[in-house]
Amino acid sequence: MRWTKALTVGAAASLGFVAACGAPNPSADTKPGETGGGKLEAATSNMMPDAKGPAPEVSGAKKGGILTVPYESTPANFDPSDQYYTDTIAILGVTHRTLTSYSFRDGRSVLVPDLATDLGKVSDDGLTWTFTLKDGIKYEDGTPVTAKDVVFAIKRSFDPDLASNGPTYQRDFFKGGKDYKGPYQGDKNWNGVEATDDKTVVIHLEKRFESLSFFASYPQFSPIPEAKDTKKDYTLHPLATGPYKFDKYTPGSELTLVRNDQWDPNTDPARNNYLDGYDFKFGVDAVKVQQAILASNGVDATSMNWDPIDSSLIDQIEGPKKDQFVEGPSSCVYAVNMVTSKIPMEVRKAIAVAYPFDGIRKAGGQTTHSFTPGTTFIPPQIPGWLDYKGIDGFDGTGDGDPAKAKQMLADAGFGPGKEFQLIYYYTNDDMSAQKVNQVRKQKLEEAGFKIKDMGVPGKDRRKLYADPKSEQNFLQSPTGWCFDWPAADSIFPPMVTSVSMASGSTNWGNLQDAKVDAEVARIQKLPVEQAAPEWGKFDKWLFENYLPAIPYQYDKGNYVFGTKVKNVLNDPNHGMPVMTQMWIDQ
């Protein structure tokens, strides 16, 4: 999943990221190589198909209070069809219910039925899935949710204008999905998804999709009544089915949520509603916010920030303020993305040799509380992970070797008077991002590159760097990836195959390569236990033969919170907090 909790603070704001659904990760203290590669745990170990509402109560929790959540990134929109970023999915997770959802129980995150009565029933040939909706589920306006609404929402996720940033599994797996363009522009007779009655959703597949129950937890599976779809304006107030609903939304600035009195907790096994509401503030200075929250005066005592902790605050969160900080494993990998059609392979290798990873981390205020150096596209906790080192024994650390990179460029035909130009966007209204860009630009210029760095406001950058038609050839979205569920089939198909590019989105390297597509398709057909080690081999093969991006860091979730905020837990599926189990001690 694209990860937008965005590597925030500095390195984050300058690199941008995205998130996903996954399985419980190893301890944050686990080092690469200590776990992951040998375990082939079945996905069913992360499922609870018989879970019923209401969700388990949190011991000692009290009701009331508003949780303020200021953070550095700025969501492009809140249209459920268009979501694939960790922050927006976390926020919509409290306002919108989906066919399935994740519930945090006994220290682990498990998949449970949400709108549906179970996790889906599949036909013997694996090509037809059926979900039956629960009784009594309503929208915030009191109207009932129907299977037709779920089907319309799924169809809407194919629309190239309304859902260009969303996931592409439906295009890849759903029958006729590759050519379908949604309910407004697409074939009116398309029936890859259909409602056979008010309670039954049927999905027809081109090929088996063993992970469909996990995919059904995405916002694209939250119902939208066709009669109330305002298309581009739907983002301003998408109809809620969860415990909270939109109150006021100022795009680029703030979103407030209040209780939804039409939500029935007895039907919901995943969510509690201890808070009276949420106040999300976007595009803030994360360091100043973290400082204020640790001081906990006034509203800061009931606030939480989920940006990576700044290095200037380590003494506090390791000392007197340690009870106001939580870190935990995430499903995400950071990578330097390069457009393969615009940057030759030998130049991409030179970038890997020249890139100042440690300098960027220092400039952005990153600490080992928020990352572990890495070298692979698959994070270590995924079954089949293969440990390997990249170019020249690269291990995700160091400050680059400009002299060697300059020689590599010369060998590739680039030098004085014929410098290779790197073109990218960076955030110019954030001090940390500016510092990061200064370090990056200086080191790459020392290596012989010509730099065209295009500074844009943070509120605009996500849209701009995710445009495959842009002139950029470097640092495009996604600059990181979070697995969508605990298997590599939620990493490589959306990240390196032609499907995402065909939908108007981007992937690592903007790859559209027949060999890559064929290898991914081959592995997808294998049983889970056979596919896992093949994905590990594919990871290394992709790096060595295509290098569409440079993986260099495994993410950790970081949360700084005020003294009155209680029960802050890390959700290892997203590297985000468990939103509906927090409460405020007033």
N, C-alpha and C positions, 0 to 999 in steps of 0.2 A: 504494500500500500504506500502511496506517496506519503511523505511524512512531513507534515508541516509544523508540527510543534516546533518546527524549524530549528535546526541546530542553534537556534537563537543566540543568545548573548554573543555578539561579535562574530565568531566563526559561524554561528548559527545563522545570523541575519545575512551574512555574506554568502553562505552556501545554499541555504534553503533545503527543506527536507520534507518527508512525508511519512505516513504510518500504516499500520495494518492490524489484522486480527491474527492471533497465533496461539501457541501453547505456552504453558508455564516455562520460563527460561531458567537457566541455572543461576546460582547465586551471583550477585554482583561482584563478588570477590573471585569468581572463577576465572582462570586465565585461559586464553585460547590454547586449545590442544589438550585441556584437561577433561573435556566432556564433549559430547555431541556426536563424534564421528562413528562410534560403535553401536549406539542405541538405535534400534528400529522400532520404537514404540508405536503401537497402533493409534490412529486418530481417535478411536472409540474411547480410549482412556481419558480423553478430554471432553467427553459428552455425558450428559445426564438427561436422557430422553424422557424419563418419567417425572421430571421436576414439575411441581404444581405451585400456583400462587397461593398465598402471598409469599414474597421473598422472606427469608429468615431475618428476624430482628437482630439488630446490633446491640449487644449488651451495653446498657448504660446510656444509650443514645437519647437525646432530648429533641423535641420539635421546636422549630422557630429559628428566626434569624436569616439574614441575607449573606451569602458567600460572595465576596468580591474577588474576581479573577482577572487581574491585569497581566498582560503578557506582550511579548515583543512583536510577534507575527501579526499579520492582518488577513483574515479570511477573504477570499475573493467573493464568496456568496454563501448562502445557506440553502440553496436549492437541493433537496435530497437526491435528485437524479445526478447531480454533478459532483458528488463528494467522493474524495479518495485521499483526504488529508487527515492526519491523526487528530488535530485540534477540532476540526469541524465535526468529525465523526463522534468524538467524545461529547461534544455539546449536543448534537442531535440525538445522541443516545439517551438523553434525559427527556427529550421532547417527542421523539418518534420511536414507535415500536416497529419491529420487523418480524418476518416469519420465524426466525430464530434469534437468539441473543446470547450474550455471555453473562454468567452469574459468578460472582466471586464468593466461593464457599470453602471454608476450612483451609485457607491459605493458597487456594489454587483457583484458576479461572476455567470454568467449564461451560460448554455449549448447552443451552436449554431451549425448549419450545417457548415461543413468545406469543405472537399472534396465532400461531398454529398450535394444534393439539399435540403434535409430536415433531420429530426432526425430519419428517418427510418419508413417504413410502415410495420405494423404487420398484419398477417392473423387473421381471426375471432377466430381460436383455439389457437392463441398465439404462434404457433410453427414454423412459417416462417416469417422472417424479410427480407425486400428488401430495399437496398440503391441504389440510382441512382447517378452517378457521374456527377459533373458539366463539362461543356465544357471548353476547353482551358487551362487545368492544365498540366504543364510540369515539368520534372526533371531539375536539374541544367544543364544537357548537351543538353537540348532542345527537348528531345524525349517526346512524350505524355504519360501521366499516363492512364492506362487502368484498367478496372475491374479485368482483369486477374492478374495484378500486386498486387492488393489489396488482392485477393484470395490467391495468392502465399505467401504473407507476413503473412496472418492469418494462413495458413497451416504451415508455417515455425515456428510459435510460439509454435507448438506442439513438435518440435524436442528436444529430451532429452539432446543433446549435445550443441545445439546452443541457447537454451532458458530455461535452467534449473532454472534460477533465476526469470523468468517472472511470471505473474499472472496465475491462474489456472481456472478461470471462464469458459474458453472455453472448458476445459476438463470436467468440471462438467455439463455444459448445452448443448454444441453442440452435435448433433446427432452422436453417435459413437466416441465421443471425448475421452472417458476414455481409449480406446485402441489404438488410432491413434498416430503415432510417427513422423508425419511430412512428407514432400514431398520426403525426401531422404531415410528415413528408414521405412516409413509407407506404408500402403495399397495404391497402385496406383489408386484404384477405389473408394477411400473414397470421398464422396461428401457432407460432412456436410456443406461445404461452396463451392459455385460454382459461376462462371461468366456466365450468360446466353447470354451476348453480351458484347461489349466493354465498356458499361456504367453501367451495372447492376450487383450488388453483392447480392447474395441470401444466407442467413444463415438459416440452418435447425436445430431445437432444439429438445432435448429429453423431455424437460419440459419448461414451461413458464419462461421467463426471463424478468421481467418488467423493469429492469435497464439496458438493453442492449444498449440503446442510450448513457448512461454514460460510459459504458465499451468501446464503440467504439471510445472514445477520447484517448485511450492509444496508445503508439508507435507501439504496435503489429498490429494496423490497419493503419499504414502508408505504402504506396506501396513499393514493392521491385521488380524490373524486374528480373525474373528468370535467364535470360541470363547473368546478371551482378552480380549475387550473388557469392561472393568469400568465402562464408562460414565463417570460423573462422577469416579470414582477412577482412570481411565486416565492422567490427568495425572501421577499420583504416580510411575509408572514405565512410560512407553510403550516398547514393545519396539523395540530398536535394530536397524538394518541397516547403519549406518555404522561408521566406525573407532572410535567411542567409545560408551559406554552409561551410563545413569544409575547412580550408586553410591548417593548419599544426596541426598534432596531435602527441604528444610524450606520449605514454601510461605511466601513473603513474606520469606525470610531468605537461604537458601543452596542451591546445587546443585553437587554434585561429579560429575565424569565420569571414568571409567577406560577403559582399552583394551577393545575388543570383539574377542575372539580368533576370532570367527566371521566377521569381515569379511575378504573376499578382495580385496586391492589390485589383482589382475590383472583384475578386472571393473570397476574404478572409475577412470575417466579424470579425475575432478575433485578427489580428496582424497589428501593425504599424512597420515601419522600420526607426526610426529616427537616430539610431546609424549607423556609418560606419562598425562597427564590435565589436566583443567581444574577450577578452583575458582571458581565465580561467587558473588559476594556482593552482595545486593540492598539498596537503600534506604540507601546510605551517604552521608556528606557528601562530595560530589565534590571540593570545594576542598581539604579535609584529605587526601583520598586522593591527589590530584594532587601536593600538596606532598611527601607521603611518598615517592611513586614517584620523583619527581625527585631526592630525597635518596638513594634506593636502598640503604637499610640492611635487612639480613635478607631477609624474604620480599618486601619492596617491590622488590628488585632483579629479581625474577622475576614482576612484576605489570604489568598494563596497564589503563588506564582509557580509556573511549571517550566520556566526556562532553565537551561543549564546553570548551575551555581557559578557565580563569578569568583575568580581566584582571589580577589581582594577580601572575600568574606570567609575564607577557609578557616581562619583562626576562630571565628565566631561559631560556625556550624560544627567544628570539631571540638569546641570548648563549651562556653556558657550557654550557647544557643543550640546545642546539639538536639534538643527535644523539639526543635522547630524545623527540622530538616529530615527528609526521607529520600533515600535513593533506592533504585531497584533495577533489575534487568529489563531490557527492552528488546523488541524484535527487529531492531533497525540497524542497517549498515550504511555508513557514509561513503560516498564515492565522488571523485572528480569526473564529471560527465564531459565527453568530447564527441562532437558530431563527426562520425567516421567518414561521411561523404565529403566533408570539407577539410578534414585534417588527415594527411597520409599516416600510415601505420608507423613509419620511422619517426615522424614528428611526435606522434602520440607517446612513443617510448621516451623521447627526449623530454617531454613534459613530465613524465613520471620521474625521471632522474632529477629534473630541476626543481620540482615542486617543494616549497618550504613548509612542510606539514607542521613541524614543531613551532616555527615562527608564527604561523597563522593561529595555532592554538594559543600561544602566548599573547598575541595581539588581541585575540578575541576573549581573553580571560577564561579559557577553558581549563578544567582541572581533571584529574583522574577520577573524580567523583562522578563525572558525566560521560566518560568514554573509556574504552580499552583499545589500544592500537590493534589494527587488524589488517588482513591481506586478502580476504576472500569475499566473493559476492554472497555466499551463503554464510550466515552466522554460525558459530560453533555448536549451538544447541539444536540445530536442525539435523535430523537423521541423515546419514550419508556424507556429512561434512568432511571434506578432504583438506588437510592442512598443507599448504604450499606457500612458497615465497615467490614474489613476482620478480621483476627486473632487477638484476644485480643483488639478489638476496633481500630485496625490499621488505621491510617488516612494519610499515605504517608509521615509522618515526623518522627523525632526521630533518635537516634543514635544506636538503637539496645539494646538488653538485653542479653549479653553473658551468664550470669549465668543461666537464665531461658532456653536459647537455649541448653546449655550444659546438663541440666537436661532432656530436651526433647530428646536429642540424647541418653542419658543413658537409658531412658525408652524404646527407640527403639532398644537397644542392642548395642550401639556404645559408646566407651569410651577409656581410655588409653590402648594402645596396639592394639586397634581395632577401630581407628579413621575412620570416613567416609571421603573419599577424594573427593574434588571438583576440577575438571579439566577444565581449560578454557584458551582462548587466550586473550592477551591484547597487546596494541600498545606500543612497547618499544623504538620508536624513537621520542616520543613526551613527553615533560617534564610534562605537565598536566596529561596525561594518566598514567605516571609513579607514580605521586603523588596520583592519585586516587587509583591505584592498591595497593600502600603501605597501605593506610587506609583500604581498603577492606580486604586485606590479613590479616592484624593485627587483625581486629575485628573478622573475621571468625575463625582465629586460637585461639583467646581468648575464643570463643564459643565451642572449641573442635574439629573443623574441621581440616583435613589435606589438605593442598593446593598444587596443581600442577598448577602454573601459567606459561603459555608458551608465552614468549615475542616474538613478530614478528613485522616486519616493517609495518607501516600503509598501504602501497601500497599492501600488501599481506593479511592483516587481513580479509577484507571483503569476499574474496573467501574462506579462511580457516574456518571462523566461520559460514559460510553458508553451510558447507559440512556435511550432515547428517551421513556420514560414519566416521567422525572424532571420536577420542577417547574422545572428550570433553563431559561433562555432564552438563555444567553450562555456562550461558552467551552466548549461541549460538545465531545466527541470527534466527528470528528478535528479537531485544531487544526493539522494539517499533513498533507501527502500526499506520498508518494514514488512516482514512476511505477513500474508493475509490469514494464514493458518499454519500449523506446525509441520510444513512439508515444503520442499523446494518447488513443487508445482504451483505454489502461490508466489514464487519469485521470478523464475525465468520466463514462463509464457507471457506475462504482461510486460516484462522488462526488456526482452530482446527479440521478440518475434514481430512479424509484420502487422499483426492484428491491431496493436495500439496505434501505429502510424496510419493505418487505414481508417481509423476512427477519428483522425484529426488531432491525436494526442502526440506525446513524445515518449521515447523510451531511452534506455542507455545507448548512446551512440547514434540515435535515430536509425537503428539497424532495420534493414529490410533485405535480408539475405536468405536465399533459398536453402543453403546448407544448414544455417542456424535453425530455420523453421523446421526442416526435415528432422534434425536431431532432437529437437524439443518434442516433435510429434511422436518420434519413435519411443522416447522415454515415457511419455504420457500413457502409452498403451500398455506399459508393463505393470504387473502387480506391485503394490506399494513396497513390499519388502525387496523386490528386485530393482525398483526405480530409484530408491534412496542412494545406493552407491553410484549409480549411473549419473545422478545429478551432481555428485561430488566430482566425478571425472569431467563432466561437462563444464563445471565451474573453471577448472584449470585449463581446459581446452579453449574455452572462450577467452580467457585472459591472454593466453599465449598466442592465439591466432587472430584475435579481433581487437582486444583491448578497447572496448567501447567506453570504458570508464576505469578509474583507478580506485578500487576499494581500499580504504585505509583506516577505518575506525568502526568499532561496534559501540552502539549507543547505550546509555543508561538513562532511566527516568530520574528527574530531580524535582523535588517539591519543597519550597520554602513557604511556611504558613504561620499565621499569627497565633498568639497564645490562646485564643478562644476557639480555634479550629481543631476539631478532634477527629480521630480515626482516619487519618490520611494513609491510604494504602496504595501501593503501586500495582497497576494492572499489567502483568507481563505480556499480555497480548498486544498492547498498544504502547507500552512505556508511558502510560498516562495514569492519572489517579482514578480510583474507583469512585465515580462521580456521585452515585446515589447512596453511599454508605457514610459519607462525612456528615458531621453535625456540629452545631455551634453551642458552646457553653456560655449562656448569656448572664 
